[in-house]
Amino acid sequence: MALKRWNEVRTAAVIGSGVMGAAIAAHLANAGIRCLLLDVVPNSITVEEEIKGLALTDKAVRNRLATQGIARLKKTNPSPLYMEAFADRIAAGNTEDDMPRLRGVDWIIEAVTERLDIKRVVWDAIEAHWTPGTLVSSNTSGISLTAIAEGRGQAFKESFVGTHFFNPPRYMHLVEVIPTADSAHDTVEQAREWCERRLGKGVVIAKDTPNFIGNRIGTYSLVTTLREMERAGLTIEEVDAITGPAMGRPKSATFRTLDLVGLDTFMHVVGNLTEHAPTESERQLFKLPSWYHKLVEQGHIGEKAGQGFYKKEGKGRITALRFDTMQYADRQHVQAASLEAAKRANGTGNKLKALLNTKDKYGTFAWDTTKQMLVYSASLVGVIADDIHNIDHAIRWGFNWQLGPFEMWDAIGVRESTARMQAEGVDVPAWVLEWLAAGHETFYMKLPSKGKAYAHLGGYRNVETAPQHISLRELKDAGATIASNAGASLIDLGDGVACLEFHSPNNAIGGDILSMIQRSVELVEQQYRGLVVANEGKHFCVGANIMQLLAEAQAEEWEEIDDIIKHFQQSMLRLKRLQKPVVAAPHQMTLGGGVEACLPADVILFSAETYFGLVETGVGLIPAGGGCKELLQQLSARFPHAEDDLTPHVLRIFETIAMAKVSTSGFDTERLGYRRPKDEVLIDSKRRIYEAKQIVLAMDASGFSSEHSPVIRVAGREAKAAMKLAIQGMREGGYISEHDALIANKLAHILSGGDVPSGALVSEQYVLDLEREAFLSLCGEQKTQQRMEHMLRTGKPLRN
């Protein structure tokens, strides 16, 4: 039977509707795959079911566990679903009545309890209804896939792999694909392609060893941290201060992460290693402290129990565990020269190097834990994965570290750090010493043209990059920069398409970016087929440069602020009026001015994980870079006739902006009114620049012409009255402050088109002038300046 490609996958079944199984089903549904979710039949009825007169034979009872799993998806925060409506793509069933339905699906995923005996029973039932050619996989975090497949038929074994989704599946990028000795090559490649292309995941190929790659090294690192904390006499807070951003890791660091995962869950993962690690000496490496076991026995297993390493005491007070007394105490604020040195350094590698080279107790602790993790990782090359590249990817994608083990080793200097390890009596794996003896200084090497290679079998192997994964950094290294300044660059993507890249701090929009937008419009108009607006920052754009605006406002430089806003507005207008196709490809946080930089594009290609919204009211302002104007322009185009009532639609826009609503995904932008019929959503974010380029080329080939109309039909005084009435009700009800009401009334004035009759036709510049006037007046308000200052200081909005 011919293998199905990634875009031919239509249906799937997930066996097991627990937290993980239901979340996997949700992500399949996110990708447009209709999913059957099955679980066992309950052996008793609930009180609610009894009141309804239901019996064990009723379908609603027999499907209860799967039905509850689907319902739970809609309540979970953060949501496993891109949109709540996607839950309708999941159908509930049970493992007694519905197993025959497996014959019609493209992919079967088992996600039941992590017990080999239970999994084997489930696989007996699956194989009885399996159709040859259907991909079958087990979502296990560490059980041997060979053991799970034992006793199955050969054809079945050839279609079987492990697919270990990291939790939560929507948000964690990593999927480990684990073949057995019997897995067909085509099966492995099909699983890889489906996970990468259809589900947007980063895939590593792991060997069938205990806990595979991510959990093997990640678990070792965490247990080592616990052991070294005891030895060094550090506190929970001190360790978290060290093992967070200072080492290129998430803010949740060590103990907040364990609280989120669950101490019991982590102990189960460790238990699998202590039971199945190949040697007694390695099993001893995973021995948890007695006080950890005591915490679990007491039920203090983390956030789901209300306490673990940290405990919420109410009214915002959080205490931290003192593991020597097993009591909780107020959290300490941790400061040290080593941590400050790491904070001041630029880039993850330099932060890590600064921390490890500082000789205080925090720098020493970081070095002691890091060196052990690096050596352990090196000892497993060829054991848990064929190469260092898969290991680095697994740790970065599975634990959200900025660098994998071998990337970290490169950053701190392989030769220098290895010499330090040896001086301290550390047994460094022989292949690392041989690598250095051969004259190599790094595990990764940049190639002369573009891309990079990694250490493999005594030499370097090229990192294989799919042509659909365009790297702006590699293009710039290869000399593809057309124009550049401190805030942005224009880069040649090839085939007559240019890319405008923001690269200011946080990609905040300031004068440099605005100037490069205007320069890019000129160059693309003259020399190129079209323009992509995209970047590779952590976030697409967090908005305008608030710090600059606040400084100008506090200095009462009103003419300067007026010029800034005019520059912003005119830059967006020029982008909109470019007579070549423009495609914006936002990702992650795209807020305020970032939204205004996307709305003028002919097409917006949203990444699935795009959090998109005009949030200016959170800092006491209104969108003034054309955001209000763009939404009114879209509305005018949809309802061009005099008899069309614009008021209800304007009220929706008003609510979205006034409440600073942000989409929960790229798909959710439709609910908020940002996504237009021609816009698209892409799950595989790595392809966003490539796909945006393809859209530009297709538009150009089809004879692109701008549909821009400078005339806007507005709702007028009738809509303004409706908005003002809503504002008054919110103010009298105590839902908003006096300053909120002031901002909202100014926004209502803009969105209604000012003091004009319903259906009046106005120009773009007229609406932009309304935006600018409102923005300037709000900048002069003390409470707005307080909001801006608070946001800069805390990263959170102030309600004053």
C-alpha positions in Angstrom: 0.0 0.0 0.0 1.3 3.4 -1.0 2.3 5.6 2.0 0.2 8.7 2.6 1.9 12.1 2.6 1.5 14.6 5.4 -1.3 16.5 3.6 -3.3 13.3 3.0 -3.8 12.5 6.6 -7.5 12.9 7.3 -8.3 10.8 10.3 -6.7 9.4 13.5 -7.5 7.5 16.6 -6.1 8.0 20.1 -6.5 5.2 22.7 -6.5 6.7 26.2 -8.3 9.9 27.1 -6.2 11.0 30.1 -4.4 14.3 30.2 -1.8 13.3 27.6 -4.1 11.3 25.3 -6.8 14.0 25.1 -4.1 16.7 24.5 -2.6 14.7 21.6 -6.1 14.3 20.2 -6.6 18.1 20.6 -3.4 18.8 18.6 -4.4 16.4 15.9 -7.7 18.4 15.7 -5.7 21.6 15.6 -4.1 20.3 12.5 -7.4 19.6 10.8 -7.4 15.8 11.5 -10.6 14.3 12.6 -9.9 12.2 15.6 -11.6 9.3 17.4 -10.8 9.3 21.2 -11.3 6.0 23.0 -11.1 4.9 26.6 -12.3 2.0 28.7 -15.9 1.5 29.6 -16.7 2.6 33.2 -17.7 -0.2 35.7 -20.2 2.0 37.6 -22.5 4.9 37.0 -22.2 8.3 38.6 -24.8 10.0 40.7 -25.6 12.4 37.9 -26.0 9.6 35.4 -28.3 7.8 37.9 -30.5 10.9 38.3 -30.8 11.1 34.4 -32.0 7.5 34.5 -28.9 6.2 32.6 -27.6 2.6 32.9 -24.2 1.1 32.2 -25.5 0.0 28.8 -26.2 3.5 27.6 -23.7 5.0 25.1 -23.3 8.2 27.1 -22.1 6.1 30.1 -19.9 3.8 28.0 -18.2 6.8 26.4 -18.0 8.8 29.6 -14.3 8.9 30.0 -13.5 10.0 26.5 -16.4 12.6 26.6 -15.0 14.0 29.8 -11.5 14.1 28.2 -12.9 16.2 25.4 -14.9 18.5 27.8 -11.7 19.0 29.8 -9.9 20.3 26.8 -12.3 23.3 26.7 -11.6 24.2 30.3 -7.8 23.7 30.4 -5.6 26.8 30.6 -3.5 27.3 28.6 -5.8 25.8 26.0 -4.7 22.6 24.2 -6.9 23.8 21.3 -6.1 26.7 18.8 -9.9 27.4 18.9 -12.5 25.8 21.2 -14.6 24.9 18.1 -11.8 22.5 17.0 -13.0 20.2 19.8 -15.8 19.3 17.5 -13.3 17.4 15.3 -12.9 14.9 18.2 -15.4 12.1 18.6 -15.8 10.1 21.8 -15.9 6.3 22.0 -14.9 3.3 24.0 -12.5 0.4 23.6 -15.3 -2.2 23.6 -17.8 -0.9 21.1 -15.6 1.2 18.8 -12.4 -0.7 18.1 -13.8 -1.7 14.6 -13.7 2.0 13.7 -9.9 1.8 13.8 -10.0 0.1 10.3 -10.9 3.4 8.7 -8.2 5.8 10.2 -4.8 6.8 8.9 -3.0 6.9 12.2 -3.5 5.1 15.5 -1.8 6.5 18.6 -1.8 4.6 21.9 -1.5 6.9 25.0 -2.7 4.7 27.9 -1.1 4.4 31.4 2.7 4.0 31.5 2.5 0.3 32.4 3.8 -2.4 30.0 1.2 -5.0 30.9 -1.7 -2.5 30.2 -0.1 -1.4 26.9 0.3 -4.9 25.7 -3.4 -5.6 26.3 -4.4 -2.5 24.4 -2.1 -3.4 21.5 -3.7 -6.9 21.3 -7.0 -5.2 20.7 -5.5 -2.6 18.3 -3.8 -5.3 16.1 -7.1 -7.2 15.8 -8.6 -4.2 14.0 -5.6 -2.8 12.3 -5.5 -2.3 8.6 -2.1 -3.0 7.0 -0.5 0.3 5.9 -1.9 2.3 8.8 0.8 4.0 10.9 0.7 2.8 14.5 2.6 4.5 17.4 2.9 4.5 21.1 3.2 7.7 23.1 5.4 6.5 25.9 7.9 8.6 27.8 10.4 5.8 28.4 9.1 2.2 28.1 10.9 0.0 25.6 9.1 0.1 22.2 10.6 -3.3 21.4 8.9 -4.7 24.6 5.6 -3.1 23.7 5.7 -4.6 20.2 6.7 -8.1 21.4 4.4 -10.8 20.1 2.9 -8.6 17.3 2.9 -9.8 13.6 5.8 -8.8 11.4 3.8 -6.5 9.1 2.4 -4.7 12.2 5.9 -4.3 13.7 7.1 -2.8 10.4 4.3 -0.1 10.7 5.0 0.6 14.4 7.2 3.3 16.1 7.2 5.3 19.2 6.0 8.9 19.0 6.8 10.6 22.3 5.0 14.0 22.5 6.3 16.3 25.1 3.6 17.8 27.4 1.7 19.9 26.6 1.6 18.7 23.0 0.3 22.0 21.5 3.1 24.1 23.1 6.1 21.8 23.4 7.9 21.6 20.1 9.6 18.2 20.6 8.4 14.8 19.4 10.8 11.9 19.7 10.3 9.3 17.0 11.6 6.0 18.3 12.0 3.1 15.8 12.5 -0.5 16.8 14.7 -2.9 14.9 11.6 -4.0 13.0 10.3 -0.5 12.1 10.4 0.0 8.3 12.4 2.9 7.0 9.3 4.3 5.3 7.4 4.1 8.5 10.0 6.2 10.4 10.1 8.8 7.6 6.3 8.9 7.5 6.1 9.5 11.2 8.7 12.2 11.0 7.0 13.9 8.0 3.5 13.8 9.6 4.8 15.2 12.9 6.9 17.9 11.2 4.7 19.0 8.3 1.2 18.4 9.6 1.7 19.0 13.3 4.5 21.6 13.1 6.7 19.7 15.5 10.5 19.4 15.8 11.4 15.7 15.4 14.4 13.9 16.7 15.1 10.2 16.0 15.9 8.5 19.3 17.2 5.0 20.0 15.0 2.5 21.9 16.7 3.1 25.3 15.3 3.9 28.7 13.7 7.4 28.6 15.0 8.0 25.1 16.9 11.3 24.6 15.2 14.2 26.3 14.1 12.6 29.5 17.3 10.7 29.9 19.5 13.8 29.9 16.9 16.1 31.3 16.2 13.8 34.2 20.0 13.4 34.9 20.4 17.1 34.9 17.5 17.6 37.4 18.6 14.8 39.8 22.2 16.2 39.6 20.9 19.6 40.5 19.1 18.2 43.6 22.2 16.3 44.7 24.5 19.3 44.2 22.0 21.6 46.0 22.3 19.4 49.1 26.1 19.2 48.9 26.5 23.0 48.4 23.9 23.9 51.1 21.9 26.1 48.7 18.2 27.0 49.0 15.4 26.4 46.5 15.4 30.0 45.5 19.1 30.2 45.1 19.1 27.2 42.7 16.3 28.7 40.7 18.1 32.0 40.4 21.1 30.1 39.0 19.4 27.6 36.7 17.0 30.0 34.9 17.8 32.6 32.3 21.3 33.0 33.7 22.0 29.5 32.2 19.8 30.0 29.1 16.9 28.2 30.5 13.2 29.2 31.2 12.3 31.4 34.1 10.7 28.4 35.8 14.3 27.1 36.2 14.4 23.9 38.3 11.9 23.8 41.1 9.1 25.8 39.5 9.4 23.5 36.6 9.2 20.4 38.8 6.1 21.9 40.5 4.5 22.4 37.1 5.4 18.9 36.0 4.4 17.3 39.3 6.8 15.8 41.7 5.0 12.4 41.4 5.2 12.5 37.6 9.0 13.2 37.8 9.5 10.5 40.3 7.8 8.0 37.9 10.2 9.1 35.1 13.2 8.7 37.4 11.8 5.3 38.5 11.9 4.1 35.0 15.6 4.9 34.7 16.5 3.4 38.1 14.8 0.2 37.0 16.0 0.0 33.4 19.4 1.9 33.2 22.0 -0.6 31.8 24.4 -0.6 34.8 24.2 -0.4 38.6 26.5 2.6 38.6 24.2 4.5 36.3 21.1 3.5 38.3 22.7 5.1 41.3 23.0 8.4 39.4 19.2 8.7 39.5 18.7 8.2 43.2 16.4 10.9 44.6 16.9 12.3 48.0 14.9 10.9 50.9 13.3 14.3 51.5 12.0 14.3 47.9 10.2 10.9 48.6 8.8 12.4 51.8 7.3 15.3 49.9 5.5 12.9 47.5 4.3 10.7 50.4 2.8 13.8 52.0 1.0 14.7 48.8 3.0 17.9 48.3 3.4 17.1 44.6 3.4 20.6 43.1 1.0 23.1 41.6 -1.9 20.5 41.2 -1.8 20.0 45.0 -1.3 23.6 45.9 2.2 23.0 47.2 5.5 21.4 46.3 8.8 23.2 46.3 6.7 26.4 46.5 3.5 27.0 48.3 0.8 29.7 47.7 -0.2 31.1 51.1 -2.9 33.5 49.8 -3.0 37.2 48.9 -0.1 36.8 46.5 2.3 35.4 49.2 4.4 32.5 48.0 6.8 30.6 50.3 9.6 28.2 49.5 10.5 24.8 51.0 13.5 24.4 53.3 14.3 20.8 52.4 16.4 20.3 55.6 13.5 21.1 57.9 10.6 20.3 55.5 9.1 23.6 56.4 8.1 26.6 54.2 9.6 30.1 54.6 9.3 33.4 52.8 11.1 33.4 49.5 14.5 35.0 49.5 15.6 37.6 47.0 18.9 36.3 45.5 21.7 38.5 44.4 25.3 37.7 43.6 28.2 39.0 41.5 28.1 35.9 39.3 24.4 36.3 38.6 24.9 40.0 37.8 27.7 39.2 35.5 25.5 36.7 33.6 22.7 39.3 33.4 25.0 41.9 31.9 26.4 39.6 29.2 24.9 39.6 25.8 23.7 36.3 24.3 23.1 32.9 26.0 26.7 31.6 25.4 28.3 34.7 27.0 25.9 34.7 29.9 26.7 31.0 30.6 30.4 31.6 30.3 30.3 34.6 32.6 28.4 32.6 35.2 30.7 29.5 35.1 33.9 31.6 35.2 32.8 33.4 38.4 34.2 31.7 41.5 31.5 32.5 44.1 29.3 29.7 45.3 26.7 30.3 42.6 29.2 30.2 39.8 30.8 27.1 41.3 27.4 25.4 41.6 26.6 26.2 38.0 29.9 24.8 36.9 29.6 21.6 39.0 26.1 20.8 37.6 27.0 21.8 34.0 30.2 19.8 33.7 28.4 16.6 34.9 25.6 17.1 32.4 28.0 17.7 29.6 30.1 14.6 30.3 27.0 12.5 30.8 25.6 13.7 27.4 28.9 13.0 25.7 28.9 9.4 27.1 25.5 8.7 25.5 26.4 9.7 21.9 25.7 6.6 19.8 23.7 5.1 22.7 20.5 7.2 22.9 21.0 8.9 19.5 23.3 8.6 16.5 24.7 12.1 16.8 25.0 15.2 18.9 22.6 17.1 16.7 19.6 15.0 17.7 20.7 15.3 21.4 21.0 19.1 21.2 17.6 19.4 19.5 15.9 17.2 22.0 17.1 19.2 25.0 16.4 22.6 23.4 12.9 21.6 22.1 12.0 19.4 25.0 13.0 21.7 27.8 13.1 25.1 26.2 16.8 25.6 26.9 18.5 28.1 24.6 21.4 25.7 24.0 21.7 22.0 23.9 24.6 20.3 25.7 27.1 20.4 22.9 26.1 23.9 21.9 26.8 24.9 25.5 30.2 23.2 25.4 31.1 25.1 22.3 29.9 28.4 24.0 32.2 27.9 27.1 35.1 26.6 25.0 35.5 22.9 24.5 39.3 22.8 25.0 39.5 25.1 28.0 36.5 23.5 29.9 37.7 20.0 29.2 41.1 20.8 30.6 39.3 22.3 33.7 37.3 19.1 34.1 40.3 16.9 33.8 42.2 19.0 36.4 39.3 18.3 38.7 39.4 14.6 38.2 36.4 14.3 35.9 36.5 11.3 33.5 35.8 12.9 30.1 34.7 10.4 27.4 37.5 9.2 25.1 35.9 10.4 21.9 35.9 14.0 23.2 39.6 13.8 24.0 40.3 12.3 20.6 38.3 15.0 18.9 40.4 17.7 20.6 43.6 15.8 19.9 42.7 15.8 16.2 42.9 19.6 16.3 39.2 20.4 16.5 38.1 23.3 18.8 34.3 23.1 18.5 31.6 20.5 18.0 29.9 22.7 15.4 31.4 24.5 12.5 30.1 27.2 10.3 30.3 26.3 6.6 31.9 28.8 4.2 28.7 29.5 2.2 25.9 29.0 4.6 24.6 26.5 7.2 26.7 24.5 9.6 28.2 21.1 10.3 28.4 19.0 13.5 30.9 16.5 14.9 30.3 13.0 13.7 32.5 9.9 13.4 35.8 11.8 13.6 34.8 14.5 11.2 32.0 17.0 10.5 28.7 16.2 8.9 26.6 18.9 7.3 23.4 19.9 9.1 20.7 19.0 6.6 18.3 21.9 6.2 15.1 21.5 4.2 14.9 24.1 1.4 11.6 25.2 2.9 13.4 26.3 6.1 14.8 29.7 5.1 17.2 31.2 7.6 17.6 34.9 7.5 20.8 34.7 9.6 22.4 32.3 7.1 21.3 34.5 4.2 22.9 37.5 5.8 26.1 35.6 6.5 26.1 34.7 2.8 25.9 38.4 1.8 22.2 38.7 1.0 21.7 41.9 2.9 20.3 44.6 0.5 20.1 47.5 3.1 20.4 47.6 6.8 20.4 49.9 9.9 20.4 49.3 13.7 16.7 48.4 13.8 16.0 46.5 10.6 17.4 44.9 7.4 16.2 44.2 3.9 17.4 40.8 2.8 17.3 39.1 -0.7 15.3 35.8 -0.4 16.0 35.0 -4.1 13.7 34.8 -7.0 13.1 38.5 -6.9 11.6 38.5 -3.4 13.0 40.7 -0.5 12.3 40.3 3.2 12.0 43.1 5.7 13.5 41.9 9.0 13.1 43.7 12.4 16.0 43.2 14.8 15.8 46.0 17.4 15.6 45.0 21.1 12.3 43.0 21.4 11.7 44.1 17.8 10.1 47.2 19.2 9.3 49.7 16.4 11.3 52.9 16.5 12.7 55.4 14.0 15.2 52.9 12.6 12.6 50.4 11.6 10.3 53.0 10.2 13.1 54.4 8.1 13.9 50.9 6.8 10.2 50.3 6.0 10.3 53.4 3.7 13.6 52.5 2.2 12.4 48.9 1.6 9.3 50.2 -0.2 11.5 52.2 -2.6 13.9 49.4 -3.3 11.1 46.7 -3.8 9.1 49.1 -6.0 12.2 49.5 -8.3 13.9 46.1 -8.3 11.8 43.3 -6.8 8.7 41.2 -7.4 7.4 41.6 -3.8 8.1 41.9 -0.1 7.9 39.5 2.9 7.7 41.1 6.4 9.1 38.5 8.8 11.9 37.9 11.3 13.4 35.2 13.5 13.2 37.0 16.8 11.6 35.3 19.9 8.5 37.5 19.1 7.6 39.2 15.9 7.1 42.6 17.5 6.0 43.8 20.9 4.9 47.2 19.7 6.2 50.7 19.5 9.2 51.9 21.6 7.3 53.0 24.8 10.5 54.1 26.5 11.1 56.7 23.8 7.5 57.9 23.9 7.5 58.2 27.7 10.7 60.2 27.7 9.3 62.6 25.1 6.0 62.9 27.0 7.7 63.6 30.3 9.8 66.3 28.6 6.6 67.7 27.1 8.1 67.4 23.6 4.7 67.3 21.9 6.0 68.3 18.4 8.5 65.5 18.6 5.8 63.0 19.5 3.6 64.3 16.7 6.5 63.8 14.3 7.0 60.2 15.6 3.4 59.4 15.0 3.3 61.0 11.6 6.4 59.0 10.6 4.8 55.8 11.8 1.6 56.5 10.0 3.2 57.5 6.7 5.5 54.4 6.8 2.5 52.1 7.1 0.7 54.0 4.3 3.7 53.6 2.0 3.8 49.9 2.8 0.1 49.6 2.0 0.4 51.5 -1.2 3.4 49.5 -2.5 2.4 48.3 -6.0 4.0 44.9 -5.4 2.6 42.1 -3.3 3.4 42.3 0.4 3.0 39.3 2.8 3.5 39.7 6.5 4.4 36.5 8.5 4.0 37.2 12.2 4.7 34.7 15.0 4.4 34.6 18.8 3.8 38.0 20.4 2.6 40.5 17.8 1.2 43.4 19.7 0.3 47.1 19.1 2.6 48.5 16.5 3.5 44.9 15.4 -0.2 44.5 14.4 -0.1 47.8 12.6 2.9 46.7 10.7 1.0 43.6 9.5 -2.4 45.0 8.7 -1.2 47.0 5.6 0.0 43.7 4.0 -1.9 42.2 1.1 -1.9 38.9 2.9 -1.0 38.0 6.5 0.4 34.5 7.0 -0.1 33.8 10.7 1.9 31.2 12.5 -0.4 29.0 14.5 1.2 30.3 17.7 0.6 34.0 17.0 -0.8 36.2 19.9 -2.1 39.2 17.9 -3.8 42.3 19.3 -3.9 46.1 19.5 -3.1 46.5 23.2 -2.3 50.2 23.4 -5.1 50.8 26.0 -3.1 48.8 28.5 -0.6 51.7 28.6 -3.2 54.4 28.5 -3.1 55.0 24.7 -4.9 54.1 21.5 -3.6 52.6 18.3 -2.2 55.5 16.2 -0.1 53.9 13.6 -3.1 53.2 11.4 -4.5 50.3 13.4 -8.0 51.8 13.9 -8.0 53.1 10.3 -7.1 49.7 8.9 -10.0 47.9 10.7 -12.4 50.6 9.6 -11.2 50.3 6.1 -11.7 46.5 6.1 -15.2 47.1 7.5 -16.0 49.7 4.8 -14.9 47.3 2.1 -17.2 44.5 3.5 -20.2 46.8 3.8 -20.0 49.4 1.0 -23.7 50.2 0.6 -25.6 53.0 2.2 -28.2 50.6 3.7 -25.5 48.5 5.5 -25.6 49.1 9.2 -22.0 49.5 10.4 -22.8 50.1 14.1 -22.8 46.5 15.4 -19.6 45.8 13.6 -17.9 48.9 14.9 -19.0 48.0 18.4 -17.2 44.7 18.0 -14.0 46.5 16.9 -14.4 48.9 19.8 -14.7 46.1 22.3 -11.6 44.3 20.9 -9.4 47.4 21.0 -10.8 48.9 24.2 -10.3 45.7 26.1 -6.9 45.1 24.6 -7.9 41.6 23.5 -5.2 39.3 22.1 -5.8 36.2 20.1 -4.9 32.9 21.7 -3.6 31.6 18.4 -3.3 32.4 14.7 -6.6 30.8 14.1 -8.2 32.8 16.9 -7.5 36.1 15.1 -10.7 35.4 13.1 -12.8 35.6 16.3 -11.4 39.0 17.1 -11.9 40.3 13.6 -8.3 40.6 12.5 -8.1 37.7 10.0 -9.4 38.5 6.6 -10.6 36.0 4.0 -7.4 36.1 2.1 -5.2 35.6 5.2 -3.8 32.2 6.1 -2.6 30.2 9.1 0.5 28.0 9.1 1.1 25.3 11.7 4.7 24.5 10.7 6.3 27.8 11.8 9.8 26.9 10.5 8.4 27.3 7.0 6.8 30.7 7.5 9.3 32.7 5.5 9.4 30.2 2.7 5.6 30.0 2.5 5.3 33.8 2.6 7.8 34.0 -0.3 5.7 31.4 -2.3 2.6 33.5 -1.7 4.4 36.6 -3.0 5.5 34.7 -6.1 2.1 33.4 -6.8 0.5 36.8 -6.4 3.1 38.3 -8.8 2.6 35.5 -11.3 -1.2 36.0 -11.4 -0.8 39.7 -12.3 -1.0 41.5 -8.9 -2.6 44.8 -8.6 -3.3 46.7 -5.4 -6.9 46.8 -4.2 -6.2 49.8 -2.0 -9.1 52.3 -1.7 -8.4 55.6 0.1 -12.1 56.2 0.9 -13.7 54.9 4.1 -17.4 54.6 4.9 -17.8 55.3 8.7 -20.7 54.6 11.1 -20.9 58.2 12.4 -22.7 59.7 15.3 -25.1 56.8 15.8 -22.3 54.4 16.5 -20.5 56.9 18.7 -23.6 57.3 20.8 -23.9 53.5 21.3 -20.2 53.3 22.3 -20.5 56.2 24.7 -23.6 54.6 26.3 -21.6 51.3 26.8 -18.7 53.3 28.4 -21.1 55.1 30.7 -22.6 51.8 31.9 -19.2 50.3 32.5 -18.1 53.3 34.5 -21.2 53.5 36.6 -20.9 49.8 37.3 -17.4 50.2 38.5 -15.9 48.0 35.8 -13.6 50.7 34.5 -11.8 53.6 36.0 -12.3 57.3 35.0 -9.1 57.1 33.0 -10.3 54.0 31.2 -13.4 55.9 30.3 -11.4 58.8 29.0 -9.4 56.5 26.7 -12.5 54.6 25.6 -14.3 57.8 24.6 -11.4 59.0 22.5 -11.3 55.5 20.9 -15.1 55.8 20.2 -14.5 59.2 18.5 -12.0 57.6 16.1 -14.0 54.5 15.3 -17.2 56.4 14.6 -15.4 58.7 12.2 -15.8 61.7 14.5 -18.7 64.0 14.4 -20.1 62.9 11.0 -23.4 61.4 10.0 -23.9 57.7 9.6 -22.5 56.4 6.3 -20.3 59.4 5.7 -17.3 58.9 3.4 -14.0 60.1 4.8 -10.3 59.8 3.7 -7.6 57.7 5.2 -5.7 60.8 6.3 -8.8 62.0 8.1 -8.9 58.9 10.3 -5.2 59.0 10.8 -5.5 62.6 12.0 -8.1 61.5 14.5 -5.8 58.8 15.7 -2.8 61.1 16.1 -4.8 63.8 17.9 -6.2 61.3 20.4 -2.8 59.8 20.9 -1.1 63.1 21.6 -3.7 64.2 24.1 -3.4 60.9 26.0 0.4 61.3 26.1 -0.2 64.5 28.1 -2.2 62.7 30.7 -0.3 61.9 34.0 -2.2 58.6 34.4 -1.2 57.5 30.9 2.5 58.3 31.7 2.1 56.3 35.0 0.8 53.3 33.0 3.6 53.5 30.5 6.2 53.7 33.3 4.6 50.8 35.1 4.6 48.6 32.0 8.3 49.4 31.4 9.2 48.6 35.0 7.0 45.5 35.6 5.9 44.2 32.2 2.3 44.4 33.4 -0.6 46.9 32.8 -1.6 49.3 35.5 -5.2 50.0 36.2 -5.4 53.6 37.6 
